[in-house]
């Protein structure tokens, strides 16, 4: 055994298992299986042109050496990103813990109660600091959260405003530059006109439906917006705030000023800068807007025994369920980072947050007063953490960089300095000395922080926050460690058993890929630091882009989109820009097969496209003749086709070349959804099938962990004709020569976690990546062979093979009174997370084992589903008291003196022998979804709030 071959550690089946697996499938070799699965005309003719695979040891040394090329300066740049202290117990017990970072989105609430509670803490933190009524479970970053606020306010316009096509949106000139760029990107396709200006001179015209203000402003100015909001309300203009969350510990909350929506980032709550991400954004609003709110809401409900239980509330929050009527395409969030930020609030509590905020403010005030003594004058009339000073920027920059310090240089004689929780008195003295040297003055020194405040008395916060016990009981490390462990034990993650979710690719997130994320020279770089300070990052990111170009067959890549759905949107906006560059901006028709993932039509709607749905055949494939008819019918206005390959039904459609050629012949481009790229890498690629652009889910195919629902990265790869339109950033120029405006806040999106995919590709190499794809197909077809005779398989290829996933049809079990959801809950008793339920076909299970699962784990899962199939046979439609309907069974049920069920405790909890060796206990019984929606509570409220009205 080659102990230093990373691919051997990543891929589950052993060489000795192959003959048994192949025999079960009915083929002689993996090569034969692949031949029977993929159409021959799309097979790659040569291996991927990638560097030889590194061993794990070689990669560890390589990434350390590369990291040394990053220069970690003291950063006072601000603009929404700040150095922060990651509490050690949070870093070790959450950030570096696979029990937290390998969990899936909490669709199966009964085995996700720990994560759900952690996210509820996050929501509570946001609600109470912002002074709003409802918050969701994190967004992608502040800029995209602001765009979602704009879209929500557009959606909730009054009847008269919609009738009169009121479409202007005021943006304060104080807004962060990257946020403005994203607002520009998102507004134009949906018919919103941005008006940027000074809030003090805004005329409150009835042509406006909404406004957004920055609090504090981009260079630190703190304004009292109470009068602005009051006047806006009189004119039916709803106001959003983009607010610094730490400042809200000392400043009057936007809610108290009358805000309709409040957004921002929680990065400075104990999450590293990581060259731009990932960080959890936040979004809070009024209860009356909950039906238009993007993202996910965690709500409180009850289980079958009436006990408190948490769940994802309001199914409509997954707006892609609305498909082309959606105002948002949010799918991936930033849950792992939201958990960290929420736990930061738990650890510090209200008094701790207030202390940190006051210290940051005192650092700013102390520095301003000292600089004033040497003739450097501060111009903000009120500020929290950022001062704006007048000085010769060129001279100051030269001295500052010599001393490894970064400020933000607004113009030739204006400098912005943002303070943070890491700032010490020694740091303040260094800053003063830098200015003194630059100006040829004698420096002054400080020994203590001033207690004077530069906040207006009218804006000093008087309202309490975070009064719930959870924020006041865990301030020692022992208490926090035990609380985190208590929550972790309630969650099923990949460190317990396989998670076979179709379309989600829950593969191994190898420790060697994850380790660099904790290295200071990777996680401490500001995204707007001068590029010469980020040489290691630029080298790594450009190499990753080149690797992805090779894998996809394309010419260019942008890593900026920080979710798969964000990548869909970026790809469509690049297509839109391409058509406009050719004076064909009228091309706005997007063809989407009816089997597509719901984010596809949602993204197309956000890109301002007219959506035409095409049919699928009874076999689940694209109906080529219907597609042909519609492509020809709309050839003058055809923009693109959105296609998933292999299909959402887990099949390599043999007509794909014909399909892409048809679109090109009628003037359109082809966007390929990369959700199923795990079945392509090394065998075929999007360029070969004829696509023009694809997005990739790095949190699926390329090993970034799901983190309980995020982080994600959704880069787009494009052919030569689309390279000029890749997105840029207003601070750090990236992208193409005719770049579209920003897709997300940071130039390279969630750059820190790109290290994971870089590590995965670098250690796998061309041969390893191809082998991973082959084994993904092998594992899926092995499971398919085992399920045949027990479950109908809904779709297969022309030779009867599945791609990397398959769909089990469970609809007939309704005759026995069993729904697919009952099977999902019963799987918990067997120690497994359910596969994807009722997508893409209602009443089905979509199963994807990935290449990382070994034969023993595949067999355990197959045995579980086959055992459940036998249980279904004994159920009847009029019997609601059976082992499936009562699933999952908790430890409390098993140890209760009363047992009022017509089956044994052993059958309930230990239906197969292997379970006793590693039993996972769901912490609540089946959650009542309807109750939670009727009684929406999304914060740590007192028990009275859970009582049904």
Secondary structure, DSSP 4 states (H G I P E B T S, - for coil): --TT-HHHHHS-S-GGGHHHHHHHHT-S-HHHHHHHHS-GGGS-SS----PPPPPHHHHHHHHHHHHTTB---EE--BTTB------HHHIIIIIT-HHHHTPPPSSSGGGBHHHHHHHHHHHHHHHHHHT-SEE-S-BS-HHHHHHHHHHHHHHT--HHHHHTT--EEEEETTS-HHHHHHHHHHHHHTTPEEEEE-GGG----TTEEEEEEEES-TTSB----HHHHHHHHHTT-EEEEEE-TTGGGTBPPHHHHT-SEEEEE-TTTT---GGG----EEEEE-GGGGGG--S-EEEEEEBTTS-EEEEEE-GGGSGGGGGGG-S-------HHHHHHHHHHHHHHHHHHHHHHHHHHHHHHHHHHHHHHHTT--B--SSBSSEEEEES-HHHHHHHHHHTTEE-EEEETTEEEEE--TT--HHHHHHHHHHHHHHHT------SS------S-GGGB--S----SGGGTS--SHHHHHHHHHHHHTTB--TTTS---BTTT------HHHHGGGG-HHHHS--TTS-GGGBHHHHHHHHHHHHHHHHHHT-SEEE----SHHHHHHHHHHHHHHHHHHTT-TT--EEEEETTS-HHHHHHHHHTTPEEEEE-B-TTSSB-HHHHHHHHHHTTTTEEEEEEESS-TTS---TTHHHHHHHHHHTT-EEEEEGGGGGGTTTT--HHHHT-SEEE--TTTTT----TTT------EEE-HHHHTT----SSS--S-TT----SSSSTTSSHHHHHHHHHHHHHHHHHHHHHHHHHHHHHHHHHHHHHTTTSEE----TTS--SS-EEEE-GGGGGGT--HHHHHHHHHHTT----EES-SSTTEEEE---TT--HHHHHHHHHHHHHHHHHHHT--TT--SSTTTTPSPPHHHHTSS---SSS-HHHHH-SSGGGGGG----SSS-B-HHHHHHT---S---GGGGS--
